């Protein structure tokens, strides 16, 4: 995992922390790349020797100031510094590269597509992106940056997973609280999805195991992906999907129906990028939790329901046994989605923002000329 820029670095930092807390094996190596020294200092879990400061000759560690063209330029110039950090990664143990970046700022927005292109040229492993869209309250410049970065990033990666801040920020939250919650949502989804194939040799083995190859095949459709998630505790005093059942006597019919309901909740609830299910090219369903609650029939029913909703015949499904867990989680990965109103709206707003910027610049030039107009007398400049 490579966190590019401030937002990307924070997500990867939280992922490394989560992996350690849960004794997971999802992140084989983590690197953070930035043009701002202060942003790198804010990371707590990515080791300092795996943090890469680029653009020092151009911006001297102060960042690129939301200028994603400059972010792309300094990445091109210093890509070998990033490569030097990657040279220490045992690539033969890595299933894929994943570049995480906020698309609204300057460093990640401009640099992530450049790094993706570089990795595609050097390695045989897939290169995925996780792009974070800015909220509408972050301003027109960030929207313009995101639209331009999105169009570039999606062409340079094997698949671009997208998280939309606009759909996830809660009213009344501070900026810090909002981003912390968003990072948590992202990490939990990705931990179940990418952790599914990382089962210990001594651990429980699922009836229908999801491994890295199935994730790679699902993402092989290219384009844009979104991730749905639903969870419910299996031990509660009252309420909840599995509350009526004890571990000693689970009713197969009821657990089947309730797993199917959890699949629907994951797919129809809050996707990382809201979209219509119809037209999805490929999909993957992962159920994770205590083995005795992972009902094969329920998973198969859920998989068939996803086929009906998406119109795709390439919906994979499986289970991820976690004997020590007290909840059942469902992750739905929808790959190659095309009916995404948010992306169309983002591009339209970006076009308007670009036109407004050009108009402002033109007016600014006219205003400066008027300010310097000295009437009948003409002053000559020094040079």
ChimeraX attribute file (.defattr): number of C-alpha atoms within 10 A of each C-alpha:
attribute: neighborCount
match mode: 1-to-1
recipient: residues
	/A:1	25
	/A:2	27
	/A:3	27
	/A:4	28
	/A:5	29
	/A:6	26
	/A:7	23
	/A:8	28
	/A:9	30
	/A:10	26
	/A:11	26
	/A:12	28
	/A:13	24
	/A:14	20
	/A:15	25
	/A:16	23
	/A:17	17
	/A:18	19
	/A:19	16
	/A:20	14
	/A:21	9
	/A:22	9
	/A:23	9
	/A:24	18
	/A:25	17
	/A:26	22
	/A:27	18
	/A:28	16
	/A:29	19
	/A:30	22
	/A:31	23
	/A:32	30
	/A:33	28
	/A:34	28
	/A:35	30
	/A:36	23
	/A:37	17
	/A:38	13
	/A:39	20
	/A:40	22
	/A:41	10
	/A:42	12
	/A:43	19
	/A:44	13
	/A:45	16
	/A:46	22
	/A:47	12
	/A:48	13
	/A:49	9
	/A:50	17
	/A:51	22
	/A:52	21
	/A:53	20
	/A:54	27
	/A:55	24
	/A:56	15
	/A:57	9
	/A:58	15
	/A:59	16
	/A:60	14
	/A:61	18
	/A:62	15
	/A:63	25
	/A:64	23
	/A:65	14
	/A:66	18
	/A:67	18
	/A:68	24
	/A:69	18
	/A:70	20
	/A:71	28
	/A:72	22
	/A:73	17
	/A:74	23
	/A:75	26
	/A:76	17
	/A:77	12
	/A:78	16
	/A:79	17
	/A:80	13
	/A:81	14
	/A:82	20
	/A:83	15
	/A:84	11
	/A:85	17
	/A:86	17
	/A:87	9
	/A:88	10
	/A:89	15
	/A:90	10
	/A:91	16
	/A:92	7
	/A:93	9
	/A:94	14
	/A:95	15
	/A:96	16
	/A:97	21
	/A:98	22
	/A:99	25
	/A:100	30
	/A:101	32
	/A:102	31
	/A:103	32
	/A:104	31
	/A:105	28
	/A:106	26
	/A:107	35
	/A:108	34
	/A:109	35
	/A:110	35
	/A:111	29
	/A:112	33
	/A:113	25
	/A:114	21
	/A:115	25
	/A:116	23
	/A:117	15
	/A:118	16
	/A:119	19
	/A:120	17
	/A:121	9
	/A:122	8
	/A:123	12
	/A:124	11
	/A:125	16
	/A:126	19
	/A:127	21
	/A:128	25
	/A:129	26
	/A:130	28
	/A:131	28
	/A:132	26
	/A:133	29
	/A:134	22
	/A:135	16
	/A:136	14
	/A:137	9
	/A:138	12
	/A:139	12
	/A:140	19
	/A:141	17
	/A:142	26
	/A:143	27
	/A:144	23
	/A:145	25
	/A:146	29
	/A:147	25
	/A:148	20
	/A:149	27
	/A:150	25
	/A:151	12
	/A:152	16
	/A:153	28
	/A:154	22
	/A:155	15
	/A:156	21
	/A:157	27
	/A:158	21
	/A:159	26
	/A:160	27
	/A:161	26
	/A:162	25
	/A:163	25
	/A:164	20
	/A:165	19
	/A:166	16
	/A:167	17
	/A:168	18
	/A:169	17
	/A:170	14
	/A:171	7
	/A:172	8
	/A:173	11
	/A:174	11
	/A:175	10
	/A:176	9
	/A:177	13
	/A:178	16
	/A:179	18
	/A:180	14
	/A:181	15
	/A:182	20
	/A:183	20
	/A:184	14
	/A:185	15
	/A:186	18
	/A:187	20
	/A:188	15
	/A:189	21
	/A:190	17
	/A:191	19
	/A:192	21
	/A:193	27
	/A:194	17
	/A:195	20
	/A:196	24
	/A:197	21
	/A:198	15
	/A:199	19
	/A:200	10
	/A:201	7
	/A:202	6
	/A:203	11
	/A:204	14
	/A:205	16
	/A:206	20
	/A:207	14
	/A:208	13
	/A:209	17
	/A:210	25
	/A:211	18
	/A:212	17
	/A:213	11
	/A:214	17
	/A:215	19
	/A:216	17
	/A:217	16
	/A:218	23
	/A:219	26
	/A:220	16
	/A:221	18
	/A:222	21
	/A:223	18
	/A:224	25
	/A:225	29
	/A:226	24
	/A:227	25
	/A:228	23
	/A:229	29
	/A:230	21
	/A:231	19
	/A:232	18
	/A:233	16
	/A:234	21
	/A:235	17
	/A:236	16
	/A:237	8
	/A:238	9
	/A:239	11
	/A:240	14
	/A:241	21
	/A:242	21
	/A:243	14
	/A:244	15
	/A:245	16
	/A:246	12
	/A:247	10
	/A:248	7
	/A:249	8
	/A:250	14
	/A:251	12
	/A:252	14
	/A:253	11
	/A:254	15
	/A:255	20
	/A:256	20
	/A:257	18
	/A:258	18
	/A:259	27
	/A:260	24
	/A:261	16
	/A:262	24
	/A:263	30
	/A:264	20
	/A:265	17
	/A:266	22
	/A:267	24
	/A:268	17
	/A:269	13
	/A:270	17
	/A:271	22
	/A:272	24
	/A:273	26
	/A:274	21
	/A:275	21
	/A:276	16
	/A:277	21
	/A:278	16
	/A:279	16
	/A:280	26
	/A:281	24
	/A:282	25
	/A:283	30
	/A:284	24
	/A:285	28
	/A:286	25
	/A:287	32
	/A:288	26
	/A:289	24
	/A:290	20
	/A:291	20
	/A:292	13
	/A:293	24
	/A:294	24
	/A:295	20
	/A:296	20
	/A:297	16
	/A:298	24
	/A:299	25
	/A:300	18
	/A:301	17
	/A:302	23
	/A:303	24
	/A:304	18
	/A:305	16
	/A:306	29
	/A:307	20
	/A:308	13
	/A:309	16
	/A:310	21
	/A:311	16
	/A:312	17
	/A:313	14
	/A:314	17
	/A:315	23
	/A:316	22
	/A:317	22
	/A:318	23
	/A:319	25
	/A:320	30
	/A:321	24
	/A:322	21
	/A:323	14
	/A:324	9
	/A:325	14
	/A:326	14
	/A:327	17
	/A:328	24
	/A:329	25
	/A:330	28
	/A:331	25
	/A:332	29
	/A:333	28
	/A:334	27
	/A:335	27
	/A:336	23
	/A:337	23
	/A:338	17
	/A:339	15
	/A:340	14
	/A:341	12
	/A:342	16
	/A:343	19
	/A:344	12
	/A:345	12
	/A:346	18
	/A:347	18
	/A:348	15
	/A:349	17
	/A:350	21
	/A:351	17
	/A:352	13
	/A:353	18
	/A:354	17
	/A:355	12
	/A:356	13
	/A:357	14
	/A:358	12
	/A:359	11
	/A:360	12
	/A:361	12
	/A:362	11
	/A:363	12
	/A:364	12
	/A:365	11
	/A:366	11
	/A:367	12
	/A:368	10
	/A:369	11
	/A:370	11
	/A:371	9
	/A:372	9
	/A:373	12
	/A:374	10
	/A:375	7
	/A:376	6
	/A:377	7
	/A:378	8
	/A:379	9
	/A:380	6
	/A:381	5
	/A:382	4
	/A:383	3
